[in-house]
Amino acid sequence: MKRLKQHAIWGRGSFILAATGSAVGLGNIWKFPYIAGENGGAAFVLLYLVCVLLVGIPIMMAEIMLGRKGRSNPITAVDNISRDAGAMRSWSIIGWMGVVAGFVILSYYSVIAGWTLDYLVSALQGKFAGLNGDSSNELFNGLLADKSRLVQWHTAFIAITALVLMFGVTKGLENAVRFMMPCLFLLLLILLGYAYTTGEMVTSARFMFSFNPADLSWNSALIALGHAFFTLSIGMGAIMAYGAYMPSTAAIGKTVITVAILDVMVGLLTGVAIFAFVFATPGIQPSGGPGLMFVTLPVAFGAMPMGTVVGIAFFGMVVLAAWSSTMSLLEPAVAYFHERFGFHRISASLLVAGAAWLLGLGSVLSFNEWSEQQLLWGMNFYSCLDFFTTNLLLPIGGFLTAIFVGWKMKREVIAHEMQQDHPRLLAIWRWVLRYVSPIAVLAIIINLFFPIATRVAE
């Protein structure tokens, strides 16, 4: 296959913002704070940070290195690099798995992200005022039952995502993240400032960071490991695709560590703000999953002074986080059609986004008409897509990436690509990538599939 000319190179700052935007998403804002509070507080956070160091950062560095060396979309990049390494070209399955996983995740992620647009509009209209637990549940359940509204917001989110990518890598993606991410950080600071005025920052911090080693278990360790893996967008082609736009003069290790720190900080600080709102509102308790964001928080916003403004700021931040993530999910497939088949960026964006929109209709129906339709192991259409991408494609892709870079690529080739990093860091990274990261990812896969294997056997 002919090597492709690189179309654009970002500055290091733009790459950091783009990679952080890919990593920061809905999971950081509502999932991480809750699982930290329920799995040992500060002890869990420390465990999570260790997992980020041993699994997340090493594999993320490997993905970026592959993308930058290949200077192409994930599929073509891994294909070219495997050929240069004298390895079987079947290793290009790493790129294929990433692109497919990103595309499938985009199809249902945009449906969930559409909820945030609906709630942003509700906040702007002042609908949170006077909400209680029952009325907030009715508001959320009403949204899920309304197919036309779900399709409307799903379409809107896919459209605004495709629109950015149509303008290209520099005018579209780079300019978007340079505007969106500072806005996200600014909104987070505003929320933290207001959370401080509620007087419940200490209670919130105690809920999230109280050191409870007795709450730790093997299961909580695997939760930390899995979340560390998925929170950095590993295995879905996004980071590898962005790596193709990373400047050659930037140190991969230092850059990835910066992204990881920003990603973790957003999760922790958002959690502190969220639970300060919750604990400042009498009569409501913290809950996990969608209920925290779409049921509990609207009640809190409706009861607090200036709650409408705070609700607008919060859901505005969530929309920006989700939007930056969907852009990174769409880019790998768009880059592949653009570079491999010569599609114009507009045509490629419309083609891939349109296909993702169509697949996403199945997820829309999964929350109403198809909610009871069980396809596999008691899961409906949406649950199946979510399970097989996050629990199969992503970890296997990360595992294969660690094996390929750690064992198949020549040491001197890696050293040349990573020459901006300290030699000792390079040695430690390569050892962890070869021996620690693959075993950790296998532990995730075995833990996820063993209960299912047991259930089938029974």
C-alpha positions in Angstrom: 0.0 0.0 0.0 1.2 3.4 -0.9 2.3 5.6 2.0 0.1 8.6 2.5 1.2 12.1 2.7 0.5 13.7 6.1 -2.1 16.4 5.7 -1.6 18.4 9.0 0.5 18.6 12.1 -0.9 20.2 15.2 1.0 22.1 17.8 1.7 20.3 21.1 -0.8 22.4 22.9 -3.5 21.6 20.4 -2.7 17.9 20.6 -3.0 17.9 24.4 -6.4 19.7 24.2 -7.6 17.2 21.5 -6.4 14.1 23.4 -7.9 15.5 26.7 -11.1 16.2 24.9 -11.2 12.6 23.6 -10.6 11.3 27.1 -12.9 13.6 29.0 -16.5 12.5 28.5 -19.7 11.5 30.1 -17.9 8.7 32.1 -15.6 11.2 33.8 -18.5 13.5 34.9 -20.9 11.1 36.5 -19.3 7.6 36.6 -15.9 8.2 38.1 -17.1 10.3 41.1 -19.7 7.8 42.0 -17.5 4.7 41.8 -14.8 6.5 43.7 -17.2 7.3 46.5 -18.6 3.7 46.6 -15.3 1.8 46.4 -13.0 3.0 49.1 -12.8 6.8 48.5 -9.2 8.0 48.6 -8.0 4.3 48.6 -9.8 3.7 45.4 -8.5 6.9 43.8 -4.9 5.9 44.7 -5.6 2.4 43.2 -7.0 4.1 40.1 -4.0 6.3 39.7 -1.7 3.2 39.9 -3.8 1.6 37.2 -3.5 4.7 35.0 0.3 4.5 35.4 0.6 0.8 34.7 -2.0 0.3 32.0 -3.5 3.6 30.8 -0.4 5.6 30.1 1.8 2.9 28.7 -0.8 1.7 26.1 -1.8 5.3 25.3 1.8 6.1 24.6 2.0 3.0 22.3 -1.1 4.1 20.4 0.2 7.7 19.9 3.6 6.4 18.8 1.9 4.1 16.2 -0.2 7.0 14.9 2.7 9.4 14.7 5.1 7.0 13.1 2.5 5.8 10.6 1.3 9.4 9.9 -2.0 8.0 8.7 -5.4 6.6 9.9 -5.1 3.7 12.3 -5.7 1.0 9.7 -3.1 2.2 7.2 -0.6 3.2 10.0 -0.5 -0.2 11.6 -0.4 -2.0 8.2 2.6 0.1 7.1 4.4 -0.3 10.4 3.9 -4.1 10.6 5.3 -4.4 7.1 8.3 -2.3 8.0 8.8 -4.4 11.2 8.7 -7.7 9.2 5.7 -8.8 11.1 2.5 -10.3 9.6 0.3 -7.7 8.1 -2.6 -9.3 10.0 -1.5 -7.0 12.8 -3.4 -4.3 11.0 -6.5 -5.8 12.8 -5.4 -3.5 15.6 -6.3 -0.5 13.4 -9.5 -2.2 12.2 -10.7 -3.0 15.7 -10.1 0.6 16.8 -12.0 2.2 13.8 -14.9 -0.2 14.1 -15.1 0.2 17.9 -15.0 4.0 17.6 -17.8 3.9 14.9 -20.1 1.6 17.0 -19.5 3.6 20.2 -20.3 6.8 18.3 -23.7 5.4 17.2 -25.0 4.9 20.8 -22.8 7.5 22.5 -24.5 10.3 20.4 -27.9 9.0 21.6 -26.8 9.4 25.3 -25.1 12.7 24.5 -28.4 13.9 22.9 -30.0 13.6 26.4 -27.5 16.3 27.6 -28.6 18.6 24.8 -32.3 18.1 25.9 -31.4 18.9 29.5 -29.4 21.9 28.5 -32.5 23.3 26.7 -34.6 22.3 29.8 -32.2 24.3 32.0 -32.4 27.3 29.7 -36.2 27.1 29.9 -36.1 27.0 33.7 -37.7 23.6 33.9 -35.7 22.5 36.9 -37.4 25.0 39.3 -39.5 23.2 41.9 -38.6 19.6 40.8 -38.8 16.9 43.4 -37.7 13.2 43.1 -41.0 12.1 41.5 -41.3 14.9 39.0 -37.6 14.7 38.0 -38.1 11.0 37.4 -41.1 11.8 35.2 -39.1 14.3 33.3 -36.4 11.8 32.5 -38.7 8.9 31.8 -40.7 11.1 29.5 -37.6 11.8 27.5 -36.7 8.1 27.1 -40.3 7.2 26.1 -40.4 10.0 23.4 -38.9 8.4 20.3 -39.2 11.5 18.2 -37.3 13.7 20.8 -34.6 11.0 21.1 -34.1 10.9 17.4 -34.2 14.7 17.2 -31.3 15.1 19.7 -29.4 12.1 18.4 -29.6 13.7 14.9 -28.5 17.0 16.3 -25.5 15.6 18.1 -24.3 13.5 15.0 -24.8 16.7 12.9 -22.7 19.0 15.0 -20.0 16.3 15.2 -19.9 15.8 11.5 -19.9 19.6 10.9 -16.7 20.1 12.7 -14.9 17.2 10.9 -16.1 18.5 7.5 -13.9 21.6 7.9 -10.8 19.3 8.1 -8.1 18.6 10.6 -6.8 22.1 11.2 -9.8 24.4 10.5 -12.2 21.9 12.0 -10.8 19.6 14.7 -7.9 21.8 15.9 -9.8 25.0 16.0 -12.8 23.3 17.7 -10.8 21.8 20.5 -8.8 25.0 21.1 -12.1 26.8 21.7 -14.2 24.0 23.4 -11.7 22.7 26.0 -10.8 26.1 27.5 -14.6 26.7 27.7 -15.1 23.4 29.5 -12.4 24.1 32.0 -13.8 27.6 32.6 -17.3 26.2 33.2 -15.8 23.6 35.6 -14.1 26.4 37.6 -17.4 28.3 37.7 -19.2 25.2 39.1 -16.4 24.7 41.7 -16.7 28.3 42.7 -20.4 28.0 43.2 -20.1 24.6 44.9 -17.8 26.3 47.5 -20.6 28.8 48.4 -23.0 25.9 49.2 -20.9 25.1 52.3 -20.8 21.4 51.5 -17.4 21.1 49.8 -16.0 19.4 52.9 -18.8 16.9 53.0 -18.4 16.2 49.3 -14.7 15.8 49.6 -15.2 13.4 52.5 -17.6 11.3 50.5 -15.2 11.0 47.6 -11.8 10.9 49.4 -12.3 9.4 52.8 -9.7 6.6 53.1 -11.6 3.4 53.6 -9.3 0.5 52.7 -11.9 -2.0 54.1 -14.1 -1.2 51.1 -11.4 -2.3 48.7 -11.7 -5.7 47.1 -10.5 -7.6 44.1 -13.7 -6.4 42.3 -13.0 -2.8 43.1 -9.4 -3.2 41.9 -10.7 -4.5 38.6 -13.2 -1.6 38.4 -10.3 0.8 38.9 -8.3 -1.1 36.3 -11.1 -1.1 33.8 -12.0 2.6 34.3 -8.3 3.6 34.0 -8.2 1.7 30.6 -11.4 3.2 29.2 -11.2 6.7 30.6 -8.2 7.5 28.3 -10.0 6.5 25.1 -7.7 3.5 24.6 -8.5 1.0 21.9 -11.0 3.0 19.9 -8.7 4.4 17.3 -9.2 8.0 18.4 -5.8 8.4 20.1 -4.0 6.7 17.3 -5.7 8.9 14.8 -4.8 12.0 16.7 -1.2 10.7 17.1 -0.9 11.1 13.3 -1.3 14.9 13.8 1.2 15.1 16.7 4.4 17.1 16.0 7.6 15.0 15.8 9.4 17.4 18.2 6.9 16.6 21.1 7.9 14.1 23.8 5.2 11.4 23.7 5.7 10.4 27.4 5.5 13.9 28.8 2.5 14.7 26.6 0.6 11.6 27.6 1.3 12.2 31.3 -0.1 15.8 30.9 -3.3 14.4 29.3 -3.7 11.8 32.0 -3.3 14.4 34.7 -5.9 16.7 33.1 -8.3 13.8 32.6 -8.1 12.7 36.2 -8.4 16.2 37.5 -11.6 16.8 35.5 -13.1 13.7 37.0 -12.1 14.5 40.6 -13.0 18.2 40.5 -16.3 17.5 38.8 -17.1 14.9 41.4 -16.4 17.4 44.3 -18.7 20.0 42.6 -21.5 17.5 41.9 -21.7 16.0 45.4 -21.5 19.5 47.0 -24.7 20.3 45.1 -26.3 17.0 46.1 -25.4 17.3 49.8 -26.5 21.0 49.9 -30.1 19.9 48.9 -32.2 18.4 51.7 -34.0 15.2 50.9 -31.9 13.8 48.1 -29.2 11.3 48.1 -26.3 10.6 45.7 -27.1 7.9 43.2 -25.1 6.3 40.5 -25.5 5.9 36.7 -27.8 8.1 34.6 -29.9 8.8 37.7 -27.1 11.0 39.2 -27.0 13.4 36.2 -30.5 13.3 34.9 -32.6 12.8 38.0 -30.8 13.8 41.2 -28.9 16.9 39.9 -31.9 18.6 38.3 -33.6 18.4 41.7 -30.6 20.0 43.4 -30.4 22.7 40.7 -34.1 23.4 41.1 -33.8 23.9 44.9 -30.6 26.0 45.1 -30.3 29.8 44.7 -29.2 30.6 41.1 -29.9 27.0 40.3 -31.0 27.7 36.8 -27.7 29.4 36.0 -25.7 26.6 37.6 -27.8 24.0 35.7 -27.1 25.8 32.4 -23.3 25.9 33.2 -23.3 22.2 34.2 -25.1 20.8 31.2 -23.2 23.2 29.0 -20.0 21.6 30.3 -21.4 18.1 29.8 -22.4 18.9 26.2 -18.8 20.2 25.5 -17.3 17.1 27.0 -19.5 14.7 25.0 -19.0 16.7 21.8 -15.2 16.6 22.1 -15.5 12.8 22.6 -17.8 12.2 19.6 -15.4 14.2 17.3 -12.6 11.8 18.3 -14.8 8.8 17.7 -15.8 9.9 14.2 -12.3 11.0 13.1 -10.6 7.5 12.6 -13.2 6.3 10.1 -13.4 9.6 8.3 -9.6 9.7 8.0 -9.6 6.2 6.6 -12.1 7.0 3.8 -10.4 10.3 3.1 -6.9 8.8 2.9 -7.5 5.3 1.6 -10.2 6.0 -1.0 -9.7 9.7 -1.7 -13.1 10.8 -0.4 -13.4 14.5 0.3 -13.6 15.3 4.0 -17.2 16.5 3.6 -18.3 13.3 1.8 -16.4 11.0 4.2 -17.9 12.8 7.2 -21.4 12.6 5.8 -21.0 8.9 4.9 -19.7 7.7 8.3 -21.9 10.0 10.4 -24.9 8.9 8.4 -24.2 5.3 9.0 -23.6 5.9 12.7 -26.9 7.8 12.8 -28.7 4.9 11.2 -27.2 2.3 13.6 -28.0 4.7 16.5 -31.7 4.3 15.8 -31.5 0.9 17.3 -30.2 2.4 20.5 -33.0 5.0 20.5 -35.6 2.2 20.3 -33.7 0.3 23.1 -35.0 2.8 25.6 -38.6 2.4 24.7 -40.1 0.0 22.1 -37.2 -2.5 22.2 -36.4 -2.2 25.9 -37.7 -5.7 26.6 -36.2 -7.3 23.4 -33.4 -9.5 24.6 -30.8 -10.3 22.0 -28.1 -12.0 24.0 -27.5 -12.8 27.7 -30.6 -10.7 28.7 -29.3 -7.6 26.9 -31.2 -5.4 24.4 -29.7 -3.9 21.3 -28.1 -0.9 23.0 -26.7 -3.1 25.8 -25.2 -5.5 23.3 -23.4 -2.8 21.4 -22.1 -1.3 24.7 -21.0 -4.7 26.0 -19.1 -5.9 22.9 -17.3 -2.6 22.3 -16.3 -1.7 25.8 -15.7 -5.2 27.1 -14.4 -6.9 24.0 -13.1 -4.7 21.2 -11.4 -2.1 23.4 -9.5 -4.3 25.8 -8.5 -6.8 23.1 -7.3 -3.9 20.9 -5.3 -2.5 23.9 -3.9 -6.0 24.6 -2.8 -6.4 20.9 -1.3 -2.9 20.8 0.8 -3.7 23.9 2.0 -7.0 22.4 2.7 -5.5 19.0 4.7 -2.5 20.2 6.3 -4.3 23.1 7.4 -7.5 21.2 7.1 -7.0 17.5 8.5 -3.6 16.8 12.3 -3.2 16.8 13.8 -1.5 19.8 15.8 1.0 17.7 12.7 2.0 15.7 10.9 2.7 19.0 13.9 4.6 20.4 14.0 6.8 17.3 10.3 7.7 17.5 10.6 8.3 21.3 14.0 10.1 21.2 12.5 13.2 22.9 11.8 11.2 26.0 14.4 10.3 28.6 16.1 6.9 28.0 15.3 5.6 31.5 11.6 6.5 31.0 11.7 4.7 27.6 13.2 1.5 29.2 10.6 1.5 32.0 7.8 2.1 29.6 8.8 -0.7 27.3 9.2 -3.2 30.2 5.7 -2.3 31.6 4.2 -2.5 28.1 5.7 -6.0 27.6 5.0 -7.6 30.9 2.5 -5.6 33.1 0.0 -4.0 30.8 -1.0 -7.2 28.8 -1.5 -9.2 32.0 -3.6 -6.4 33.5 -5.8 -6.2 30.4 -6.2 -10.0 30.4 -7.4 -9.7 34.0 -10.1 -7.3 32.8 -11.3 -9.6 30.0 -11.3 -12.7 32.2 -13.2 -10.9 35.0 -15.8 -9.7 32.6 -16.4 -12.9 30.7 -16.1 -15.5 33.4 -19.4 -14.7 35.1 -21.1 -15.0 31.7 -19.4 -18.3 31.0 -20.6 -19.6 34.3 -24.1 -18.4 33.6 -24.2 -20.1 30.2 -22.9 -23.4 31.8 -25.6 -23.3 34.4 
